Amino acid sequence: LIDEQAVFEVGMAASTGGRPAQLYRFNANHAHVLVLFTHEQDGQDVLHVRVADLYGECVYTRQAPLGAITLTTFEPYIDAALQAHATIRALAFGLPGIELDGKVVGGDYPALTGTDFSAHYQARYQLPVIVENDVNAACVGYCTRHGIQSPAAALYLYFPQKYPPGGGIVIDGRLYKGWTHYAGEVSGMPLGIDWLDPALYRSPERITAALAALIVAAGMLLNPQEVILYGRFLTDQHLTAVLDLCHAQMPAHAVPRLCRAADFTRDYQDGMIAEALALLEPQISITL
């Protein structure tokens, strides 16, 4: 462990009568993970770059606006991060899309659809790679930070300005993606709501009715304990009105707790770092 710089000596323990023991401290910086995730801010796609140590603490941050997003868009940012931290041992990408069997099969960036995204970056950098949906990662990050680990489901609903809404689902402390990773594509639910209509979000009555319809439909299927909502337009008054509508349309015992996420970027970041660190965990199996 010392040779690999995973631990370092910090002195000797106090003697209790025998030979004093050598004390060691874990070196959280002997390896790092690199996380890159895109996020819409004020109608502009923005790339967030984070390098985290093995405690999940960020040691490098960068942010840059993005234009057209293609397969090679992220390479200059990865090259710069690797130059600053040669100890990076895994790459994690957060994207508003779906990767299935190694191919991007849908999402907000058309140029990525059909590409072998993970394979491209694994081959270029010779590091393990994970790709996660943006709202899935935010749901993981929020639940991890707030200690939501009950057997009941938690549903995270994200309402960007430029794209349709999406959802992330955690059940029994684990992310649920569905058979073909399509779980959470709430904009496709046949509720008769045009989520891309700007006027929808300007009308308190219309948006609260739409949110309630979505939460009731998801609630009757998943029966989540908690529904977390994030959108720049959302206020506590929205949540109060939505909760009233849910009580009018659902049995009282089925109405979930509603809360408003304060920082989507923080939730997204924490979820991506958690998933990236999981790539470094040793895979141990016991065969009898």
Legacy VTK file of the C-alpha trace (Angstrom):
# vtk DataFile Version 3.0
C-alpha trace
ASCII
DATASET POLYDATA
POINTS 288 float
0.000 0.000 0.000
2.888 2.354 0.736
4.572 1.519 -2.576
1.306 2.255 -4.387
0.919 5.471 -2.335
-2.492 4.300 -1.111
-1.420 5.033 2.476
1.352 7.022 4.126
2.978 6.903 7.538
1.846 9.478 10.098
3.796 8.435 13.177
3.704 5.860 15.947
0.815 4.970 18.209
1.203 5.470 21.954
2.675 2.398 23.592
0.421 0.405 25.896
3.268 -1.725 27.201
4.376 -3.516 24.089
5.977 -2.441 20.864
4.234 0.707 19.567
2.322 0.329 16.315
2.995 2.323 13.188
0.116 4.595 12.219
-0.967 5.043 8.605
-3.404 7.374 6.894
-5.388 6.631 3.754
-4.274 8.762 0.812
-7.468 9.871 -0.896
-5.417 11.473 -3.657
-3.578 8.388 -4.827
-6.273 7.999 -7.480
-8.939 10.268 -8.943
-12.024 10.086 -11.123
-12.917 12.499 -13.908
-16.548 13.491 -14.320
-17.898 15.459 -17.274
-21.550 16.384 -17.399
-23.645 18.696 -19.515
-26.396 20.861 -18.122
-28.636 23.507 -19.644
-28.352 26.922 -17.990
-30.453 29.845 -19.235
-30.981 28.108 -22.565
-27.247 27.405 -23.089
-25.655 23.955 -22.924
-22.803 24.071 -20.411
-20.114 21.482 -19.731
-19.057 20.909 -16.130
-15.741 19.149 -15.497
-14.851 17.722 -12.093
-11.913 15.712 -10.805
-12.697 14.067 -7.463
-10.541 12.229 -4.948
-11.485 8.909 -3.390
-13.552 10.665 -0.719
-15.617 12.268 -3.463
-14.173 15.736 -2.858
-13.561 17.897 -5.931
-9.939 18.860 -6.496
-10.386 20.360 -9.987
-13.350 22.155 -11.512
-13.941 23.720 -14.875
-16.992 25.038 -16.676
-17.406 25.956 -20.343
-20.282 26.796 -22.701
-20.832 24.320 -25.519
-21.939 24.763 -29.101
-22.720 21.761 -31.287
-22.056 18.571 -29.322
-20.385 15.725 -31.207
-18.511 12.542 -30.298
-15.164 14.334 -29.940
-16.434 17.457 -28.146
-15.170 16.314 -24.746
-11.634 15.294 -25.720
-9.850 18.653 -25.152
-11.335 18.906 -21.658
-10.280 15.349 -20.801
-6.776 15.985 -22.125
-6.453 19.091 -19.936
-7.721 17.289 -16.829
-5.349 14.354 -17.386
-2.458 16.753 -17.784
-3.350 18.325 -14.420
-4.054 14.990 -12.689
-2.217 11.999 -14.100
-3.773 9.858 -11.331
-7.215 9.817 -13.000
-8.360 6.204 -13.151
-11.933 6.398 -14.483
-14.129 8.578 -16.713
-17.818 9.282 -16.145
-20.066 11.189 -18.547
-23.421 12.688 -17.662
-25.613 13.245 -20.713
-29.314 13.917 -21.314
-29.788 10.696 -23.232
-29.809 6.923 -23.143
-26.968 4.495 -23.790
-27.944 0.874 -24.387
-25.537 -1.957 -25.187
-22.766 0.556 -25.774
-24.675 2.765 -28.230
-26.394 6.089 -27.651
-29.998 5.403 -28.687
-31.648 8.709 -27.895
-31.334 12.027 -26.155
-31.031 15.747 -26.664
-27.846 15.644 -28.783
-28.679 14.197 -32.229
-25.034 13.949 -33.325
-24.394 11.395 -30.571
-27.292 9.089 -31.485
-26.011 5.804 -32.895
-22.412 6.368 -31.769
-20.350 3.905 -29.763
-19.737 6.594 -27.170
-18.238 4.567 -24.311
-16.114 2.415 -26.623
-14.662 5.518 -28.277
-13.466 6.994 -24.986
-12.320 3.674 -23.548
-10.159 3.099 -26.618
-8.775 6.640 -26.644
-7.871 6.876 -22.951
-7.572 3.225 -21.866
-9.706 3.899 -18.786
-13.030 2.466 -17.589
-15.964 4.614 -18.759
-19.526 5.024 -17.578
-22.288 7.069 -19.201
-25.284 8.124 -17.123
-28.479 10.000 -17.865
-28.544 13.474 -16.315
-31.695 13.052 -14.219
-30.715 9.553 -13.107
-27.457 10.968 -11.765
-29.257 13.882 -10.075
-31.643 11.449 -8.381
-28.726 9.362 -7.084
-26.920 12.481 -5.872
-29.951 13.918 -4.080
-30.885 10.633 -2.413
-27.290 9.983 -1.334
-26.817 13.424 0.188
-30.202 13.414 1.947
-29.997 9.804 3.144
-33.071 8.554 1.265
-32.581 4.779 1.386
-35.991 3.431 2.329
-37.601 0.537 0.407
-40.052 3.046 -1.064
-39.285 4.739 -4.360
-38.014 8.261 -4.849
-38.783 10.116 -8.077
-36.746 13.112 -9.254
-38.421 15.299 -11.902
-36.310 17.798 -13.825
-37.823 20.577 -15.943
-35.238 22.313 -18.158
-36.134 25.324 -20.276
-34.838 24.086 -23.621
-35.729 20.381 -23.545
-38.648 18.181 -22.380
-38.711 17.079 -18.720
-37.143 13.876 -17.498
-37.305 11.707 -14.420
-34.948 9.585 -12.340
-36.111 6.725 -10.126
-34.392 5.208 -7.099
-35.988 2.136 -5.511
-34.629 0.573 -2.325
-31.548 2.767 -2.578
-30.757 1.678 -6.150
-31.186 3.456 -9.447
-33.924 1.915 -11.578
-33.384 2.269 -15.338
-35.919 -0.159 -16.745
-35.539 -2.941 -19.302
-34.046 -0.763 -22.052
-32.951 2.149 -19.824
-36.089 4.074 -20.790
-37.544 4.457 -17.308
-38.051 8.106 -16.402
-38.875 9.406 -19.897
-41.888 11.171 -18.440
-42.336 13.567 -21.362
-43.648 10.632 -23.385
-46.477 9.835 -20.980
-49.815 10.311 -22.818
-51.149 13.103 -20.612
-51.964 15.578 -23.370
-49.396 18.095 -22.087
-47.115 20.068 -24.398
-44.064 20.367 -22.175
-42.264 22.547 -24.737
-44.942 25.248 -24.727
-43.367 28.315 -23.019
-46.826 29.602 -22.089
-47.362 26.509 -19.936
-44.716 27.645 -17.458
-45.964 31.226 -17.358
-49.426 30.171 -16.184
-49.519 29.093 -12.506
-52.839 27.307 -13.024
-51.730 25.359 -16.100
-48.337 24.327 -14.800
-49.631 23.210 -11.408
-52.352 21.154 -13.138
-49.733 19.617 -15.445
-47.362 18.804 -12.583
-50.170 17.274 -10.562
-51.273 15.126 -13.524
-47.709 13.861 -13.958
-47.208 13.160 -10.255
-50.581 11.424 -9.917
-49.880 9.183 -12.940
-46.401 8.293 -11.697
-47.625 8.015 -8.127
-50.367 5.530 -8.893
-47.830 3.344 -10.706
-44.737 3.649 -8.497
-46.223 4.825 -5.189
-43.065 6.811 -4.374
-42.406 8.042 -0.881
-40.754 11.188 -2.179
-41.052 13.277 -5.349
-38.275 15.812 -5.844
-38.826 18.572 -8.386
-36.371 20.957 -9.971
-37.127 23.777 -12.396
-36.058 27.397 -12.516
-39.736 28.447 -12.559
-40.738 26.461 -9.480
-41.697 28.137 -6.195
-42.987 26.852 -2.889
-46.403 28.194 -3.918
-46.352 25.851 -6.914
-45.667 22.877 -4.643
-48.480 23.814 -2.256
-50.963 24.051 -5.140
-49.715 20.786 -6.686
-50.017 18.985 -3.356
-53.624 20.172 -2.990
-54.438 18.830 -6.461
-52.767 15.503 -5.659
-54.857 15.155 -2.486
-57.982 15.789 -4.564
-57.066 13.052 -7.075
-55.343 10.370 -4.981
-56.054 8.475 -1.764
-54.456 10.353 1.132
-52.169 7.435 2.011
-50.763 7.380 -1.554
-49.844 11.073 -1.834
-46.036 11.359 -1.850
-43.982 13.955 -0.059
-43.094 16.780 -2.414
-39.916 18.793 -2.159
-38.117 21.280 -4.370
-34.459 20.592 -5.127
-32.313 23.629 -4.478
-29.380 22.870 -6.771
-29.686 20.540 -9.758
-26.006 20.965 -10.646
-24.936 19.841 -7.159
-27.266 16.835 -7.288
-26.010 15.943 -10.764
-22.368 16.336 -9.734
-22.702 14.228 -6.589
-24.486 11.443 -8.447
-21.876 11.333 -11.206
-19.000 11.266 -8.720
-20.665 8.419 -6.801
-21.068 6.378 -9.985
-17.520 7.130 -11.127
-16.059 6.028 -7.794
-18.051 2.800 -8.039
-16.001 1.953 -11.146
-12.898 1.767 -8.951
-14.395 -0.546 -6.354
-12.869 -4.048 -6.558
-15.243 -6.619 -7.956
-15.115 -9.503 -5.463
-17.021 -12.730 -5.801
-16.919 -15.872 -3.676
-17.296 -19.238 -5.374
-17.890 -22.353 -3.322
LINES 1 289
288 0 1 2 3 4 5 6 7 8 9 10 11 12 13 14 15 16 17 18 19 20 21 22 23 24 25 26 27 28 29 30 31 32 33 34 35 36 37 38 39 40 41 42 43 44 45 46 47 48 49 50 51 52 53 54 55 56 57 58 59 60 61 62 63 64 65 66 67 68 69 70 71 72 73 74 75 76 77 78 79 80 81 82 83 84 85 86 87 88 89 90 91 92 93 94 95 96 97 98 99 100 101 102 103 104 105 106 107 108 109 110 111 112 113 114 115 116 117 118 119 120 121 122 123 124 125 126 127 128 129 130 131 132 133 134 135 136 137 138 139 140 141 142 143 144 145 146 147 148 149 150 151 152 153 154 155 156 157 158 159 160 161 162 163 164 165 166 167 168 169 170 171 172 173 174 175 176 177 178 179 180 181 182 183 184 185 186 187 188 189 190 191 192 193 194 195 196 197 198 199 200 201 202 203 204 205 206 207 208 209 210 211 212 213 214 215 216 217 218 219 220 221 222 223 224 225 226 227 228 229 230 231 232 233 234 235 236 237 238 239 240 241 242 243 244 245 246 247 248 249 250 251 252 253 254 255 256 257 258 259 260 261 262 263 264 265 266 267 268 269 270 271 272 273 274 275 276 277 278 279 280 281 282 283 284 285 286 287
